[in-house]
């Protein structure tokens, strides 16, 4: 049974930093891909960053160099360190996972992921 629980969202001024977390259970016993997505009202949910069970990382162009995805040693918690935040980063951030290893072209696409957390709000002003 896969369960994803996000935390750590909040409000921050432009240029600031936030680190959000996702406790992931039932995922890392297998090959997997896990990542962060974000969504604002009226827009499609977009992929932000992902990591595979092999440790391969992928980032959206809009966050490359500012955001960093990582996991703790036992792979039970996923992190997203967000630096130099911009107002356009404001969104609900979701943790997502799938128990297969996706090809690079699919890792930031919503459809292959079938497990989702409830989201944590990030607001940049």
Buried (B, 14 or more C-beta within 10 A) or exposed (E): EBEBBBEBBEEBEEEBEBEBBBBBEBBBEEEBBBBBBBBEEEEEBBBBBBBBBEEEEBBBEEBEEBBBBEBEEEBEBBBBBBBEBEEEBBBBBBBBBBBBBBEEEBBBBBEBBEBBBEBBEBBBE
